Amino acid sequence: MACASDTDELFSGRCIWVNGPLIIGAGPSGLAVGACLKEHGVPFVILERSDCIASLWQKRTYDRLKLHLPRKFCQLPKLPFPENYPEYPSKDQFIEYLESYATKFDLNPQFNETVISAKYDEVGGIWRVRTVSKKTEVEYICQWLVVATGENAESLIPEFEGIRDFGGLKMHACDYKSGKDFEGKKVLVVGCGNSGMELCLDLCLHNSRPSMVVRDSVHVLPREILGKSTFELAVTLMKWLPVKFADKIVLALARIVLGNVEKYGLKRPDIGPLELKNTQGKTPVLDIGALKRIRSEEIKIVPGIKKFSPGKVELVDGRVLDVDSVIFATGYSSNVPSWLQGSDFFNKDGFPKEQFPNGWKGKSGLYAVGFTRRGLSGASLDAVRIAEDIGKVWKEETRQAKHIIACHRRCMSQM
């Protein structure tokens, strides 16, 4: 079957009508939406460009990764973590949880389908979504489109002068697995977020010699204070106090536990960690052992990079370091602008223009989940909202359709 595309050209691939919403992405966010839609009796289709669920977790994370927040803040709707899981589940445990989640709610994504374009057809009142899979193109037609590709769809590596001439190993943090591959090596880690800190710690544990580039200010907090999660403490404080006062309390406690981190080259921002997270989406570093290695100078803190040369890096303060390998812990970006067309719901960075908690719903049946910069708890909240919103319309349309069919049957029986 062929059908006209939004450019009025003849589409040569197959066309498939989706009876319900089309969900783009089978990570935790997409799975959460699917599970919530199941509860409302709404059918759906999930598309995933990789060959597995949660491909970021399964294929682009380091071996020693654990959830940075307590498990109760990371569980998806309708299914808590198993009771025997630790407070901070490992990467493998989280993947196991997601696979059991998909099984419990009978979520069966269509894998190896990459979305190349999605556009709303104003005339037909439908979404047209084109995908490619093993050189086969398909156009999906649906009433609702749920964007669940998330904040971390594509890895980011900044350009540096001379990087092509460096000669040593270069990789993004998403390709890093273990420090055992870098034993005895001098490794430059670019980036001082949670990933950069944890990679440096892992490198130390495998007898590497890491240097970490800290170009900007950063908040470092203990993961726990007096045996309690710092994140949970912050959430509790913000329920009763303005964010600025909550920040002052958190920073005072952090200084008691960690001491003055600025003397090690970790300058704190002028804005508190909670306010910074709420306004700019920047996550504070939750220390799990890297700071101890920084104090002992096993992890060396260095300023910004000026340029690279074969086997060396020149820093902005004039120092030149011999380096064997470079790991870019420089974050990720959304890929939505590369395929979503004709919509002003997302900004040029691929995030909804409306801030949390209002960035989950756009116009014409467009939804977004996993873009709150508030981790899995934010994604879960949006998944519940999206399913409820679509579920209301679905039930009303289903009720009307049944009424029309019943009336038609009565009319036929009277003829």
Buried (B, 14 or more C-beta within 10 A) or exposed (E): EEEBBBEEEEBEBEBBEBEBBBBBBBBBBBBBBBBBBBBBEBEBBBBBBBEBBBBBBBEBBBEBBBBBBBBEBBBBBBBEBEEEBEEBBBBEBBBBBBBEBBEEBEBEBBBBBBBEBBBBBEEEEBBBBBBBBEEEEBBBBBBBBBBBBBBBBBBEBEEBEBBEEBEBBBBBBBEBEBBEBBEEBBBBBBBBBBBBBBBBBBBBBBEBBBBBBBEEBBBBBBBBBEEEBBBBBBBEBBEEEEBEBBBBBBBEBBEEBBEEBEEBBBBBBEBBBBBBBBEEBBBBBBBBBBBBBBBEEBBBBBBEBBBBBEBBBBBEEEEEBEBBBBBBBBBBBBBBBEBBEEBEBBEEEBBBEBEBEEBBBBEBBBBBBBBBBBBBBBBBBBBBBBBEBBBEEBEEEEEEEEEEEEEEEEEEEEE
